Amino acid sequence: MILKTKRILSKNINKIKVPNEFVENPPKPEKLIVKTKKFFETGELEKIYVDERFFLIDGYCSYLIATTLGKVITKKKVKIIIVRDVEEESENNG
C-alpha cells in the first residue's frame, strides 16, 4: 500500500464524517483532558486524517477538541490531511 497525503484547509473540519466505530468507542476523558491541556500549552493539535470522502481515519481526539472549541481553534491550529491509497487507485485505472 502506497499512501499519498494532501493537507486541506482547517475550515473544512465541518465536512468530516465520523464513522460509527469512533462514536461508539469514544476516547477516555483522561485522554481528552491531556490533549486539550497540551493544546493550550503548545497551541498545536495532532493532525486529523481523513479519506477522500472526508471520513475520519485518525485523530478523533483532535477532531473533538477542534469542534468543541469552535472557530477560534480552526482558523490555523488544525491540520487536516487527506490520505489516498495511490496503489489501489492505479489498479482501478489500469
Backbone hydrogen bonds in HBPLUS format (Angstrom, degrees):
<---DONOR---> <-ACCEPTOR-->    atom                        ^
c    i                          cat <-CA-CA->   ^        H-A-AA   ^      H-
h    n   atom  resd res      DA  || num        DHA   H-A  angle D-A-AA Bond
n    s   type  num  typ     dist DA aas  dist angle  dist       angle   num
A0086-VAL N   A0002-ILE O   2.85 MM  84  5.59 130.8  2.09 149.7 162.4     1
A0004-LYS N   A0084-ARG O   2.80 MM  80  5.12 156.0  1.85 148.6 156.2     2
A0084-ARG N   A0004-LYS O   2.77 MM  80  5.12 159.5  1.82 154.7 161.4     3
A0006-LYS N   A0082-ILE O   2.95 MM  76  5.14 137.0  2.14 137.7 149.3     4
A0082-ILE N   A0006-LYS O   2.76 MM  76  5.14 173.3  1.76 154.8 154.6     5
A0008-ILE N   A0080-ILE O   2.95 MM  72  5.67 161.4  1.98 160.4 163.4     6
A0012-ASN N   A0009-LEU O   3.06 MM   3  5.81 164.6  2.09 119.2 124.2     7
A0013-ILE N   A0010-SER O   3.09 MM   3  5.67 153.8  2.16 122.1 122.5     8
A0015-LYS N   A0012-ASN O   2.90 MM   3  5.41 158.7  1.94 116.2 123.3     9
A0016-ILE N   A0013-ILE O   3.20 MM   3  5.51 160.7  2.24 109.1 114.9    10
A0017-LYS N   A0054-PHE O   2.75 MM  37  5.94 167.1  1.77 152.0 155.3    11
A0056-LEU N   A0017-LYS O   2.88 MM  39  6.05 160.2  1.92 166.0 166.1    12
A0022-PHE N   A0019-PRO O   3.05 MM   3  5.76 143.7  2.19 118.3 126.9    13
A0023-VAL N   A0019-PRO O   3.40 MM   4  6.79 161.7  2.44 146.8 151.7    14
A0024-GLU N   A0020-ASN O   2.74 MM   4  5.84 165.5  1.76 163.6 166.7    15
A0025-ASN N   A0022-PHE O   3.21 MM   3  5.16 137.9  2.40  95.3 107.0    16
A0031-LYS N   A0028-LYS O   2.96 MM   3  5.36 124.3  2.28 108.8 122.4    17
A0032-LEU N   A0028-LYS O   3.22 MM   4  6.66 158.3  2.27 154.7 160.8    18
A0033-ILE N   A0029-PRO O   2.91 MM   4  6.15 157.0  1.96 152.6 159.2    19
A0034-VAL N   A0030-GLU O   2.98 MM   4  6.22 163.7  2.01 149.3 153.0    20
A0035-LYS N   A0031-LYS O   3.01 MM   4  6.22 166.9  2.03 151.6 155.1    21
A0036-THR N   A0032-LEU O   2.85 MM   4  5.93 153.4  1.92 147.2 155.0    22
A0037-LYS N   A0033-ILE O   2.88 MM   4  6.01 162.7  1.90 151.1 156.1    23
A0038-LYS N   A0034-VAL O   2.92 MM   4  6.14 157.1  1.97 146.2 152.9    24
A0039-PHE N   A0035-LYS O   2.97 MM   4  6.17 150.1  2.06 139.1 146.9    25
A0040-PHE N   A0036-THR O   3.04 MM   4  6.41 159.7  2.08 152.8 156.8    26
A0041-GLU N   A0037-LYS O   2.97 MM   4  6.24 140.8  2.12 145.3 156.8    27
A0042-THR N   A0038-LYS O   2.83 MM   4  5.94 159.3  1.87 154.9 159.8    28
A0043-GLY N   A0039-PHE O   2.56 MM   4  4.85 147.6  1.66 139.1 148.1    29
A0048-ILE N   A0079-LYS O   2.84 MM  31  6.17 164.9  1.87 164.0 168.6    30
A0081-ILE N   A0048-ILE O   2.76 MM  33  6.08 165.8  1.78 166.4 171.1    31
A0049-TYR N   A0058-ASP O   2.80 MM   9  5.02 167.1  1.81 144.7 149.1    32
A0057-ILE N   A0049-TYR O   2.72 MM   8  5.32 168.4  1.73 151.5 147.3    33
A0058-ASP N   A0049-TYR O   3.25 MM   9  5.02 159.6  2.29 128.4 130.8    34
A0050-VAL N   A0081-ILE O   2.87 MM  31  6.18 162.6  1.90 163.6 166.5    35
A0083-VAL N   A0050-VAL O   2.83 MM  33  6.12 159.1  1.87 164.4 171.5    36
A0051-ASP N   A0055-PHE O   2.94 MM   4  5.44 147.8  2.04 140.8 150.1    37
A0054-PHE N   A0051-ASP O   2.87 MM   3  5.15 158.9  1.91 118.9 121.5    38
A0063-TYR N   A0059-GLY O   2.94 MM   4  6.21 156.1  2.00 152.1 159.7    39
A0064-LEU N   A0060-TYR O   2.86 MM   4  6.12 163.2  1.89 154.8 158.3    40
A0065-ILE N   A0061-CYS O   2.91 MM   4  6.14 164.8  1.94 155.8 159.8    41
A0066-ALA N   A0062-SER O   2.87 MM   4  5.95 166.5  1.89 150.0 154.3    42
A0067-THR N   A0063-TYR O   2.92 MM   4  6.07 164.6  1.94 154.0 158.0    43
A0068-THR N   A0064-LEU O   2.98 MM   4  6.00 143.3  2.11 139.5 149.5    44
A0069-LEU N   A0065-ILE O   2.92 MM   4  6.08 161.1  1.95 154.2 158.7    45
A0070-GLY N   A0066-ALA O   2.99 MM   4  5.99 131.5  2.23 138.5 150.3    46
A0073-ILE N   A0070-GLY O   3.09 MM   3  5.95 135.8  2.29 122.8 130.6    47
A0074-THR N   A0070-GLY O   3.30 MM   4  6.50 155.5  2.37 143.6 150.5    48
A0077-LYS N   A0073-ILE O   3.26 MM   4  5.61 140.0  2.43 151.0 162.3    49
A0089-GLU N   A0085-ASP O   3.07 MM   4  6.29 155.9  2.13 147.2 154.6    50
A0090-SER N   A0086-VAL O   2.94 MM   4  6.18 154.8  2.00 151.1 156.6    51
A0091-GLU N   A0087-GLU O   3.10 MM   4  6.37 149.4  2.20 145.5 153.7    52
A0092-ASN N   A0088-GLU O   3.14 MM   4  6.39 149.3  2.24 145.7 153.2    53
A0093-ASN N   A0089-GLU O   3.18 MM   4  6.40 136.1  2.38 139.4 150.8    54
A0094-GLY N   A0090-SER O   3.05 MM   4  5.93 120.7  2.42 138.2 151.1    55
